[in-house]
Structure formats: C-alpha cells, structure tokens
Amino acid sequence: MPYTGSCHCGAVTFTVADAPTEAMSCNCNVCGTQSFAEGDSPDGPVLAFNLRCVPEIDIDALKINKVDGASF
C-alpha cells in the first residue's frame, strides 16, 4: 500500500511504496523522526523523509533508532 505525504504548505509531495518498519529519531533541530528508503534522487540512491509528514504511518508502532545528532 503506498503512503503519501507532503510538506506543510503542500508544495512538495511524495509517495512511499511500503510502510517502514523502523525509523531514526534525531535530537538535533533539523532531522525530527525520519525514515530512509531506496529510490532515485539527484544526489544519489537514498532518500530521507520525515515520517511526521505521512499521516497514515503510526510512528509509535515502529522500532525507533535514536541518534545523538546534537553532539556532532
């Protein structure tokens, strides 16, 4: 089942083919709760998207890998 999301204003939209089973949660002021997926992008084969922009995904049901990005 594909999931769709967008930025807050709706100018950028995306579709995720499959629901993620785990995600990354970073404590910096940029990342938020993200997931990474294989795909095409101008900069390479990995795309990151903020799961809080995909209302159908239950973040609490995912395995969350915590990252201390504030210390980098």
Number of C-alpha atoms within 10 A of each C-alpha: 7 9 14 15 20 17 14 9 7 8 7 9 12 13 11 16 11 10 16 17 12 15 19 19 19 18 14 13 8 9 15 15 19 20 18 15 15 11 11 10 9 7 7 9 10 12 14 13 20 18 21 16 17 19 12 13 17 12 18 7 9 14 12 17 12 12 13 10 13 10 7 5
